[in-house]
Amino acid sequence: MAHSLHYQIGESIRTIEAEVGKLHDLAATLKNSGNNELAWAISQQAQKLIEAAVGLRMAMAG
């Protein structure tokens, strides 16, 4: 059971990291098109997702 839980958490972390990459790409595209406010907002939300992923990794390690 614990192994399965670790696997599921690991998969969730990898999914979050992949989506954060997409959000960063979107933010860069928006910034290049002059929509700095929306790019900034997306970057901030991506940062929150990164923090969540780090928290999950810490919980798995501890």
Secondary structure, 3 states (H helix, E strand, C coil): CHHHHHHHHHHHHHHHHHHHHHHHHHHHHHHHCCCHHHHHHHHHHHHHHHHHHHHHHHHHHC
